[in-house]
């Protein structure tokens, strides 16, 4: 969708403008953002000045240990940082300037959560171990790369300046990718006078991942109902099954490489299944969730999907099935099942996905 926000005058990015630098987020390729939010803390005024990118390649989020090393240092938003540590540090440093935090799931089957700060212009995407794996910055966040302001300016001007600065770019329908710098700039290449809308910062593994594609094979009849088999899967699909065997039985799937949680993923649209596999092609996480069509998942005859969470919880309690609520989720420990909510914006949020994990697969954090 085209951004109709009025274009703000570009803020000065360094001493070459002859004006004082405004605090800004500097992109550090494959590491995150260095600097402060608008109106940030004293002593960070230098953050508008370009800084040389270090020769080392910072580790991906998958290699980070929360609380260990550069992922949790002050002074920026770093890929690999732990969600709680990052939220606490941002709140302590910026207070009311940070604004409201909105938490949601990127998709119903996502086992990690996203935190959005609309007033600060940041959306932070976390994995199932609460490590930061993806950053999206948008206005009013003043993001710069090599001293070039990227947001709230005409997309075409930003592309021209990046190109002149020697930054390789690849244009696509949604904007342009800077593969060496690890970011994607969202804008309309056909409307270069419109402002750039957002900047997404990626890990190396996400950037190198192959594009999703459909697998071959004859289509099979879809499934609109799954019976949950506690700790094992469903009546049709079992945890630990081989990926190739499942494809032979279920038909074509949209295959991709997930940002976290496994080595490969297959989405069976007609069956309402998102299946994640380990490096040996064994099924480790099974998600029942329907998009664009209706379906259900039954546990002891109780329908779990697309019903208000409170109604599902009441039915489970009446059946004597223990349930432990946590942030945008609820666990059924006696059955090895997790229920996902997408967000709390709906007055009666529905259960959007039913998740089962193989034994030994790390569960999502249990704290609220």
N, C-alpha and C positions, 0 to 999 in steps of 0.2 A: 504494500500500500504506500502510495506516495506521501511523504511527509510535507505537510503544509505549514509547519512551524516557521514563523518569520526568521530569516537568517540574521544571527547576531554578528556584529563586527568581530573579526578574528582578534583574539587576544594576543598580546605580544608574547613571543616564545623565547626571546633571548636578547642579548645585548645588541645584536645587529640591527634591531628595530629602533634603537635609540631611546627606548622606553623601558621602564622597570618591568622585570619579568613577573607575571602572575603565577602563583603556585599552580602546579599542574601535575597530572599523572604522566610519567614517562614510561613508555613501553620498553621493557627489557625482554628481548626475544626468548620465548619458551620458559620464561620465569615469572612474568606477571607485570604488575604496575608498581613503579617506584614513585613516591611523592605523597601529596596530600590532596584532600578534597577541596573544593572551593571554600575559601575562608579558613584554611587549615591552620595548624598550630604554628606558633612562632619558631623561627629558625629553619623553616623549610622553603623560604622564598627562592632559594637557588633551584628549586625543582622545575622551574620553567626553562632552565638553561640546558641545552643538549649535553648529553654525557656519552662518552664512548662506550660501546657495548663490549663487555669483557670477552676475552678470547675463549674462555671456557664455555661449554654448553651446559646450562643448569640442568639438573636431573628432572625427569618427568615426575608427575604426581605419583605414579605407580612405584617410584623408587624412594619416595619420601617417607620418613617416619615422623608422625606428629610430635612436635616439641623438640625435634632434633635438627639442628642445622639451620640453613637460611630460610626454610619454609615459614618459620614462625618469628622471624626477626621483625622489629618495628620498622616503620618507614615505608610501608607499601602493602600491596595485596599480592601475595605470592602463590603460584600454583603449588599445591601440596600442603598448604597451611590447613590446620585443623579448624573445622567450622566454629566450634565453641571459642577457641583461642582467638580466631580472627574477629568474630562478632564482639567479644568482650573488649578486644584492643581498639576496634573502631569506635565502639560506644564510649570507652573511657577517653579516647583522644578527641573525639569530635562532638560528643554530647548531642544536644538538640539539632546541631547542624546535620547529623546523619539522617534524621527523619525516621519515618515509620519503616519497620521491617515486615515484609510480606513473604510468607513461606508457602511454597507450592511444589508439586512434582512436575518435571518437564513433560512426562507422559505417565499414564496410569501405571505402566509396568516398570517405571524407573524406581530402583531401590534406594537411590539417593535423593536428597532434597535440595531445593533452590531457595536462596534468600535474595529478595529484591529490595533495594533501597531507592524508591522512586525519586526522592528529593536529592539524593546524592548521585543519581545516574549510574547505579551499579546493580547488576544481577550476578550472583555468585552460585555456580553449580557445583554440587558436591557428590562424591561417590558413596558407596554403601558403607564405607568406613569413615565417612565425614571429612574426607580430604578434598580440597578445592581442585577441580579438574578442568574448569572452564570459566572464563570471565567475559561478561558482556558489559560494555560501558556505553552510555548514551547521554544526551544532554540532560543536565547541565555539567556533567563531568568533563573537565577540560583535558583531553587526552592529546599527547604530542608524541611524535616519533621523529628523531633527528631534528628536533626543534620545530617541526611542522605541526600546527594545530589540525586535528582530524575531524572534529565535529562542529556543527552549527556553521558550516561554511559550504559553499557550492561543491558538490561532489567532484565535478570536473576540475575545479581549481586544485583540490586536494590531490587528485590523481596526477595532474601535471607537475605539482611540486614534488611529490614522491618520486616520480620518474626522473625529474631533473636532479634529484638528490642521489640518484643511482640505486633506488630501491626497486628490484624486479617485481612486476605485478602481472597477475593473470586475471583477465576480466571474465566474469560470468554474468548470468541473468540477474543476480542479486547484488552485484557490486564488484569488488576485486579482492583477490587474495595476494598477500605478500608472503610467499612461502619461506623466504630467508628470515623474515622478521617474525613469523609465527602469528600473524593476525589477518583477519578478514574485515574489510570495510564495507558496510552495507550502504547501498545507494542505487540510484537508477541510472545505468549507463546511457539510456535513451533520453534522460532529462538531466544533463550535467549541471544545469543551473540550480537544481533542487539541492537542499543540504544533505550531506552525508548523515545517515540516521544512527548508526551504531558501529562499534568496533568490538569484534570477538577475538579473544586471545586463546590460543590453542596449545596443547602439549604436542611434542614431536610425534608421539604415537598416534594422536588423533589426526594430525596433518598427513601422516604417512599411510593412514588406513585406506584400503581400497574403497571405492564408491559402492554403495549398496546395489545389488542387482538381483533379478529373479533367476531362480534355478530352473533347469529344464525338467521335462517329464509330464506325463498326463495328469490332468487335473482330477481331483477326487471330489466326491460330494462333501459339502461343508458339514460342520457340526454346530448345532445351536444349543447344546446342553452337555455339560460335563458333570459326572459324579465324582466327587473328591474321595480319594482313597487315602486316609490319614498316613502321613509320613512317606507315602510312596508315589503319589501323583494323582492321576485320574483313571477312570475305567479304560481310557484309550491310550494314555501316554504315561510311562513310568520313569521316574528319576533314575539316572544311570544308563538309560538306553543309548544305543549308538546313533549318531547323527544320520548316517547313510540309511540305516534301517527305518528311521522315522520318515525320512524323505520318500522312501519307496512306498511307505504306507499312507502318508498324508498328502503327498503331491508337492507341487512347486511351492517355494517359499521365497520371501525377500531376505536374502542373506546379507549380513553386515558384520562389522567388527565393533563391538560395544566400547564405549569410552572406559568402562570399568566392569568388574564383576565376572569376567570370563574371557575366553579367547575368541569366541564366535557366537553369533546370534542368528536365529531364523524366526521370521514372523510369518505365521500361517493365518492370513486374514480370514479365510473362509471358516476356519476352525476356532477363531478367537484365541489363538495361542501365540505366546512369545517365548521361545525356548533358548536358553543360554547354555553353552557347552564349554568344557575345559579344553586344554591343549591336546587331549587324547580323544576329542570328539564325543565325550560322554556328557549326557544331560545333567547339569548341576542346578539349574533354576528353571522352574516351570511357572509361567504366569498365564492365567485365564483372564482375558480382557477383550471385549468386543469394541470395534471402532466402525461406525457407519452401518452397523447391523445389530440386531438384538440377539442376545443369548444369555445363558445363565450357567451358574455353577452351583451344584447341590451338595450340601453336607448333611448327612442323616435326614434327607428330605427337605432341608431348609434352604430356600433360594438365597444366595449371598450377593449376587451382582445387581447393580443398578436399582437398588432399593436404599432408602434412607438408612444411614448407619445406625441410628437409634433403634429403628425397627428390627434390623438384623440382630443387633446386640440383645434386644429384648427376647427375640425368638431363641437365640442361643442360650440365654440364661434360663429360659423356661424349659429347655431341653437338658439342662444341667451341664452345659459345655462351658468351662472356664474361659474367660476372655480378659486380656490385659491391654488396656488402651495406652497408646503413646502418641507421639507427634505425627499426625496424619496417617496413623496406622493402628492396628490392633492385632495382637498375637493370640492364637489359640494353641497354647503350649502342649496340650494333650493330643493334638492332632497334627502338629507340625505345619500349621497354616498361618499365614499373615494376610490381613485385609488392608487394602490401600484406599485412602482418600486422596483426591488430587489437591484440594484446597478447602479453606473454611469460608469462602465467600458466599457459598450457597447456604440459605437458612437451614436446610436439611441435607447436608452433604451426603451423596450416595457412595456406596462401596463401588469403586471403579475397577478393582482388580483383586484377584485371589492368587496368592503367591505360595509356592512350596519350594524348599531348597533341599538339596541332597545333604546327607550327613557329612559334616566336615566343611561345608560351605559357610564362611563367616556370616553370621546374621547381622542385620542392621542394628545400630546402637539402641539400647532399650530405654535410655533416659528420655523424659518428656521434652 
